[in-house]
Amino acid sequence: MHDPLAEIFHADPLIEFVDFGGVEIVNTFGQPALEYAAICKGCGLMALPQRGLIELTGVDRHAFLGNLLTNKTFDLTLKKGMEPSTGVASLLLNLKGRIVSAMNVLELGERLLIETDVRQTPMLTTLFDRYLFAEKVKIVNRSDSLFEFALMGEGAASIVQEIFSVDPSSLTTHHSLLTTQGTIWRDDITASPCFLVIVDRAKASNIWKQLIHQFSIEQEHQPAKRRLRPVGWAAFNATRIEAGRALAGIDYETSEPSMPGKKKDQESSEAAPASIGLLPAELNDVDRVVDFNKGCYLGQEVVARMHARKVVARKIVGWRADDDALPIAGAPITNEAGEQIGIVTSSTLSPRLGNIAIGLAIVKKPHFTPDSTLHIPAEGAIRKVRVVETPFIR
């Protein structure tokens, strides 16, 4: 899939790229410390070619998704779908209750958008189509016609207002605004205000240039005082870890879907090993993505049973070190006896917390309770870190 900003980015010798599972994204524009500061104190502008969009239209779209997803898109009692300009974070599970996909659901009035990992949009489009029976729903993968930016930081709202002529400061999480240029919705994934902007892919390059010219280039003689700065994955990743947001495909592997109509697909899903795909209860923010009072959906029995028992075998947790010795993702975690009890999934040095090492990990019971001590290799030695509640920055 063509990145509308690829030509702009590849013309800049300072830009460093990173492979995101087959999708090329910007890692840094050459000044990662200033990019981090922009997200925390000003406004960081980030292109999101790794995100994709699926459009659902038709009168039954809310009820249809309600039978598949973990969060509420349809009120069974009132027989009513989501209100325009509202949204939820949600999961799609397989029949074993394991996470297949994490997504955001945005109701825009005449249509509904699912925002998710672009690599999963073909699979999700196919899966939704196979679960469609008599419902009046049209499903289209819009990843080739829509593109998404993020504007993050305390100064983001004012820039959005100046460019798009709407004030987003009153938006709450997953609520959206429609403008003549696109859709703006909110999700504070970086522990600072974060506004996501969905535009026509054909217009993405011009909008990017306008933002850079109006809010960044004009103050080139005072680079530290720019109202906006383009940012890459490195700065974004540090701030999303500070916010304690675990990401599918990074902090946990997703599982195979349970596809109707193909027995071998269903059997491979049923036989998948327990290490592939977390259960929702094993997330550190399950209440954000699961409505425990809604009706049935794929994998709901497993979710309900675990919620009732309040028992999980492992969990994503936040951990915090006392210094700047940084463990790498994939590092094994052990207990006092040297037995492996988990694995580091993300790590960063946090300037806002005194440049100490923090991160996320998957840890076995009972070691995921707050203040538990974990042993992690970092910079040639075994370091002690402690389990803490997330987010790290509130």
C-alpha positions as CSV (number, residue, x, y, z in Angstrom):
1,M,0.0,0.0,0.0
2,H,1.4,3.4,-1.1
3,D,2.4,5.8,1.8
4,P,1.3,9.3,0.6
5,L,4.1,10.8,2.7
6,A,6.9,8.5,1.5
7,E,8.3,10.8,-1.1
8,I,8.5,13.7,1.5
9,F,10.2,11.6,4.1
10,H,12.7,9.9,1.9
11,A,13.9,13.3,0.6
12,D,15.0,14.2,4.2
13,P,18.5,12.7,5.0
14,L,17.9,13.2,8.7
15,I,15.0,10.8,8.9
16,E,15.6,7.3,10.2
17,F,13.1,4.6,9.4
18,V,12.1,1.4,11.2
19,D,10.2,-1.7,9.9
20,F,6.9,-2.2,11.7
21,G,6.1,-5.7,10.7
22,G,6.4,-5.0,7.0
23,V,5.2,-1.4,7.2
24,E,7.9,1.3,6.9
25,I,7.4,4.0,9.5
26,V,9.5,7.0,10.7
27,N,11.5,6.1,13.8
28,T,12.9,9.7,14.3
29,F,13.2,12.9,12.3
30,G,16.7,13.3,13.7
31,Q,16.1,14.9,17.0
32,P,14.4,12.3,19.3
33,A,14.8,14.4,22.5
34,L,13.0,17.4,21.0
35,E,10.4,15.1,19.5
36,Y,9.7,13.6,23.0
37,A,9.5,17.2,24.4
38,A,7.0,18.2,21.7
39,I,4.7,15.4,22.7
40,C,5.0,16.2,26.4
41,K,4.9,20.0,26.3
42,G,4.0,21.3,22.8
43,C,2.6,19.4,19.8
44,G,4.0,16.4,18.1
45,L,2.7,15.5,14.6
46,M,3.0,11.8,13.7
47,A,2.0,10.0,10.5
48,L,0.4,6.6,11.1
49,P,0.8,4.4,8.0
50,Q,0.7,1.4,10.3
51,R,-3.0,2.1,11.1
52,G,-5.9,1.1,8.8
53,L,-9.6,1.7,8.6
54,I,-12.6,-0.4,7.8
55,E,-16.0,1.2,7.1
56,L,-19.4,-0.3,8.0
57,T,-22.6,1.1,6.8
58,G,-26.2,-0.1,7.0
59,V,-28.9,-0.1,9.7
60,D,-27.7,-3.3,11.4
61,R,-24.0,-2.3,11.8
62,H,-24.2,-1.8,15.5
63,A,-26.1,-5.0,16.4
64,F,-23.8,-6.9,14.0
65,L,-20.6,-5.8,15.7
66,G,-22.3,-6.2,19.1
67,N,-22.4,-10.0,18.4
68,L,-18.7,-10.1,17.7
69,L,-16.8,-7.5,19.8
70,T,-16.1,-7.3,23.6
71,N,-17.3,-3.7,24.1
72,K,-20.8,-2.4,23.7
73,T,-21.9,-1.1,20.3
74,F,-25.6,-1.9,20.6
75,D,-28.0,-1.7,23.6
76,L,-30.1,-4.8,23.6
77,T,-32.6,-3.4,26.1
78,L,-33.2,-0.2,24.1
79,K,-32.6,-1.8,20.7
80,K,-30.4,1.2,20.0
81,G,-26.9,1.6,18.5
82,M,-24.1,4.0,19.4
83,E,-24.9,7.7,19.2
84,P,-23.2,9.7,16.4
85,S,-19.7,11.0,17.4
86,T,-19.2,8.4,20.1
87,G,-16.9,5.4,20.1
88,V,-15.2,2.6,22.2
89,A,-12.0,0.6,22.3
90,S,-12.7,-3.0,21.8
91,L,-11.3,-6.5,21.1
92,L,-12.2,-9.3,18.7
93,L,-11.6,-12.7,20.3
94,N,-11.6,-16.2,18.9
95,L,-13.8,-19.0,20.3
96,K,-11.2,-19.8,22.9
97,G,-11.5,-16.2,24.2
98,R,-8.0,-15.2,23.0
99,I,-7.3,-11.8,21.5
100,V,-7.4,-11.7,17.7
101,S,-7.4,-8.0,17.2
102,A,-7.5,-4.7,19.2
103,M,-9.4,-1.9,17.6
104,N,-11.2,1.4,18.1
105,V,-14.9,1.7,16.9
106,L,-16.0,5.2,15.9
107,E,-19.7,5.9,15.0
108,L,-19.9,8.9,12.7
109,G,-23.6,9.1,12.1
110,E,-24.1,7.6,8.6
111,R,-21.2,5.2,8.9
112,L,-19.0,3.5,11.4
113,L,-15.2,3.2,11.2
114,I,-13.0,0.5,12.8
115,E,-9.5,1.8,13.3
116,T,-6.8,-0.9,13.8
117,D,-3.5,-2.3,12.8
118,V,-3.4,-1.9,9.0
119,R,-1.9,-5.4,8.6
120,Q,-5.1,-6.9,10.1
121,T,-7.6,-5.0,8.0
122,P,-7.8,-7.7,5.2
123,M,-8.3,-10.5,7.7
124,L,-11.0,-8.5,9.6
125,T,-12.8,-7.5,6.5
126,T,-13.0,-11.2,5.4
127,L,-14.0,-12.3,8.9
128,F,-16.8,-9.8,9.2
129,D,-18.1,-10.7,5.8
130,R,-18.2,-14.4,6.7
131,Y,-20.2,-13.7,9.9
132,L,-22.7,-11.6,7.9
133,F,-26.0,-13.4,7.3
134,A,-29.3,-11.5,6.9
135,E,-28.0,-8.3,8.5
136,K,-28.1,-5.1,6.4
137,V,-24.4,-4.2,6.6
138,K,-21.9,-3.2,4.0
139,I,-18.2,-3.8,4.9
140,V,-15.4,-2.1,3.0
141,N,-11.7,-1.9,3.8
142,R,-10.9,1.9,3.5
143,S,-7.2,1.6,4.3
144,D,-6.3,2.4,0.7
145,S,-8.4,5.6,0.6
146,L,-8.1,7.0,4.1
147,F,-5.0,8.0,6.1
148,E,-4.4,8.9,9.8
149,F,-2.3,11.5,11.6
150,A,-1.8,12.0,15.4
151,L,-1.4,15.4,17.0
152,M,-0.2,14.9,20.6
153,G,0.6,17.3,23.4
154,E,-0.7,20.2,25.4
155,G,-0.6,22.5,22.3
156,A,-2.4,20.0,20.0
157,A,-5.9,21.3,20.6
158,S,-5.2,24.9,19.5
159,I,-3.4,23.7,16.3
160,V,-6.3,21.4,15.4
161,Q,-8.7,24.3,15.9
162,E,-6.7,26.6,13.7
163,I,-6.3,24.1,10.8
164,F,-9.7,22.3,10.9
165,S,-11.9,25.2,12.3
166,V,-13.3,23.1,15.2
167,D,-12.4,23.1,18.9
168,P,-11.5,19.6,20.0
169,S,-10.6,20.5,23.6
170,S,-13.9,19.3,25.0
171,L,-13.7,15.9,23.3
172,T,-13.6,12.9,25.7
173,T,-12.0,9.6,24.9
174,H,-13.2,8.0,21.6
175,H,-15.6,10.9,20.9
176,S,-15.2,12.5,17.4
177,L,-15.9,15.6,15.4
178,L,-16.6,15.8,11.6
179,T,-14.9,18.6,9.6
180,T,-14.8,19.4,6.0
181,Q,-11.3,17.9,5.8
182,G,-11.9,14.8,7.8
183,T,-12.7,13.2,11.2
184,I,-11.0,14.1,14.4
185,W,-11.2,11.8,17.4
186,R,-9.5,11.5,20.8
187,D,-7.5,8.8,22.5
188,D,-4.8,10.0,25.0
189,I,-2.4,7.2,24.3
190,T,0.7,9.2,25.3
191,A,-0.3,10.5,28.7
192,S,-1.1,13.9,27.1
193,P,-4.0,15.1,24.9
194,C,-3.9,13.1,21.7
195,F,-6.1,13.9,18.7
196,L,-6.3,11.5,15.8
197,V,-7.1,12.9,12.4
198,I,-8.6,10.8,9.6
199,V,-8.4,12.3,6.1
200,D,-8.6,11.3,2.5
201,R,-5.4,9.6,1.5
202,A,-5.1,11.8,-1.6
203,K,-5.1,14.9,0.6
204,A,-2.7,13.7,3.3
205,S,0.4,15.1,1.7
206,N,-1.0,18.6,1.4
207,I,-2.3,18.6,5.0
208,W,1.0,17.4,6.3
209,K,2.8,20.2,4.4
210,Q,0.4,22.8,5.6
211,L,0.9,21.8,9.3
212,I,4.7,21.8,8.9
213,H,4.8,25.1,7.1
214,Q,2.3,26.9,9.4
215,F,3.5,25.7,12.7
216,S,7.1,24.4,12.4
217,I,9.1,25.9,9.5
218,E,8.0,29.5,10.2
219,Q,9.9,29.5,13.5
220,E,13.0,27.8,12.2
221,H,15.2,30.5,13.8
222,Q,13.8,29.5,17.2
223,P,13.6,25.7,16.9
224,A,13.1,25.1,20.6
225,K,9.9,27.3,20.4
226,R,8.2,25.7,17.5
227,R,4.5,25.1,18.2
228,L,4.6,21.8,16.3
229,R,7.3,19.3,15.5
230,P,7.1,16.1,13.4
231,V,7.8,13.1,15.6
232,G,8.6,9.4,15.0
233,W,8.0,6.1,16.6
234,A,10.9,6.4,19.1
235,A,9.4,9.4,20.9
236,F,5.9,8.1,20.6
237,N,6.8,4.7,21.9
238,A,8.5,6.3,25.0
239,T,5.4,8.3,25.8
240,R,2.9,5.5,25.2
241,I,4.9,3.3,27.6
242,E,4.7,6.1,30.2
243,A,1.0,6.0,29.7
244,G,1.0,2.3,30.3
245,R,-0.7,1.5,27.0
246,A,0.0,-2.1,25.9
247,L,0.0,-2.6,22.1
248,A,-1.2,-5.7,20.2
249,G,1.7,-7.1,18.2
250,I,4.3,-5.5,20.5
251,D,3.4,-6.3,24.1
252,Y,1.4,-9.4,23.2
253,E,0.9,-11.6,20.2
254,T,-2.5,-11.9,18.7
255,S,-4.1,-15.2,18.0
256,E,-5.6,-16.8,14.9
257,P,-9.3,-15.9,14.3
258,S,-12.2,-18.4,14.4
259,M,-13.5,-18.2,10.8
260,P,-16.9,-19.6,10.1
261,G,-17.3,-21.7,6.9
262,K,-13.7,-23.1,6.9
263,K,-13.2,-26.1,9.2
264,K,-9.5,-26.1,9.0
265,D,-9.3,-22.4,10.0
266,Q,-11.5,-23.2,13.0
267,E,-9.5,-26.2,14.0
268,S,-6.2,-24.3,13.8
269,S,-7.7,-21.7,16.1
270,E,-8.9,-24.2,18.6
271,A,-5.6,-26.0,18.6
272,A,-3.4,-22.9,19.1
273,P,-1.1,-23.1,22.0
274,A,-1.9,-21.2,25.1
275,S,1.1,-18.9,24.7
276,I,-0.3,-17.4,21.5
277,G,-2.7,-14.6,22.1
278,L,-3.6,-13.2,25.6
279,L,-6.9,-13.4,27.2
280,P,-8.6,-10.1,27.9
281,A,-8.3,-10.6,31.7
282,E,-4.5,-10.7,31.2
283,L,-4.4,-7.1,30.0
284,N,-3.5,-4.3,32.3
285,D,-6.5,-2.2,31.1
286,V,-9.2,-4.8,30.5
287,D,-12.0,-2.5,31.7
288,R,-11.1,-0.1,28.9
289,V,-11.9,-2.7,26.2
290,V,-14.5,-5.1,27.7
291,D,-18.1,-4.4,28.8
292,F,-18.8,-7.2,31.3
293,N,-22.6,-6.4,31.2
294,K,-23.3,-6.7,27.5
295,G,-24.7,-9.7,25.7
296,C,-23.0,-12.6,23.9
297,Y,-20.1,-12.2,21.6
298,L,-17.2,-14.4,20.3
299,G,-15.3,-15.9,23.3
300,Q,-17.7,-14.3,25.8
301,E,-18.1,-17.4,28.0
302,V,-14.3,-17.5,28.7
303,V,-14.3,-13.8,29.5
304,A,-17.3,-14.1,31.8
305,R,-15.9,-17.1,33.6
306,M,-12.5,-15.5,34.3
307,H,-14.2,-12.3,35.4
308,A,-16.3,-14.2,37.9
309,R,-13.4,-16.1,39.3
310,K,-11.1,-13.1,39.4
311,V,-8.1,-15.5,38.7
312,V,-5.6,-15.2,36.0
313,A,-2.3,-17.1,35.4
314,R,-0.4,-14.2,34.0
315,K,-0.8,-10.5,33.4
316,I,0.7,-7.5,31.6
317,V,2.2,-5.2,34.3
318,G,4.2,-2.1,34.5
319,W,7.7,-2.3,36.1
320,R,10.0,0.5,37.3
321,A,13.8,0.4,37.9
322,D,15.8,2.7,40.2
323,D,18.3,3.7,37.6
324,D,18.9,4.0,33.8
325,A,20.0,0.5,33.2
326,L,17.6,-0.4,30.3
327,P,16.5,-4.0,29.7
328,I,15.6,-4.8,26.1
329,A,12.3,-6.2,24.9
330,G,12.4,-9.9,25.0
331,A,14.6,-10.1,28.1
332,P,13.6,-13.0,30.5
333,I,12.3,-12.1,33.9
334,T,13.1,-14.4,36.8
335,N,12.2,-14.7,40.5
336,E,14.7,-14.8,43.5
337,A,15.4,-18.5,42.7
338,G,16.3,-17.8,39.1
339,E,13.2,-19.4,37.6
340,Q,11.7,-17.6,34.6
341,I,8.4,-16.1,35.4
342,G,7.9,-13.7,32.5
343,I,9.3,-11.6,29.7
344,V,9.9,-7.9,29.1
345,T,7.6,-6.6,26.2
346,S,8.5,-2.9,26.1
347,S,11.1,-0.6,27.8
348,T,12.2,3.0,27.7
349,L,14.0,5.6,29.7
350,S,11.6,8.2,31.0
351,P,12.8,11.8,31.2
352,R,9.6,12.8,33.0
353,L,10.5,10.3,35.8
354,G,14.1,11.3,36.1
355,N,15.5,9.2,33.2
356,I,14.9,5.9,35.0
357,A,14.1,2.7,33.1
358,I,10.4,1.7,32.9
359,G,8.5,-0.7,30.8
360,L,5.8,-3.4,30.4
361,A,6.1,-7.1,30.9
362,I,4.0,-10.3,30.9
363,V,4.5,-11.9,34.3
364,K,3.1,-15.1,35.9
365,K,1.0,-15.2,39.1
366,P,1.7,-14.2,41.9
367,H,4.5,-11.9,40.7
368,F,2.2,-9.3,39.1
369,T,1.0,-7.8,42.3
370,P,2.2,-4.2,42.9
371,D,5.6,-3.9,44.7
372,S,6.6,-7.4,43.6
373,T,10.3,-7.7,42.9
374,L,11.4,-8.9,39.4
375,H,14.9,-9.8,38.3
376,I,15.8,-8.6,34.7
377,P,19.1,-8.6,32.9
378,A,20.2,-5.2,31.8
379,E,23.6,-3.9,30.6
380,G,25.5,-6.9,31.7
381,A,24.0,-7.5,35.1
382,I,20.8,-8.8,36.7
383,R,18.8,-5.8,38.0
384,K,16.0,-5.7,40.5
385,V,12.9,-3.8,39.4
386,R,9.5,-3.6,41.1
387,V,6.0,-4.0,39.7
388,V,4.0,-0.7,39.7
389,E,0.5,0.3,38.7
390,T,0.1,1.9,35.3
391,P,-0.1,4.5,33.9
392,F,3.4,5.7,35.0
393,I,2.4,9.3,34.2
394,R,-1.0,10.4,35.2
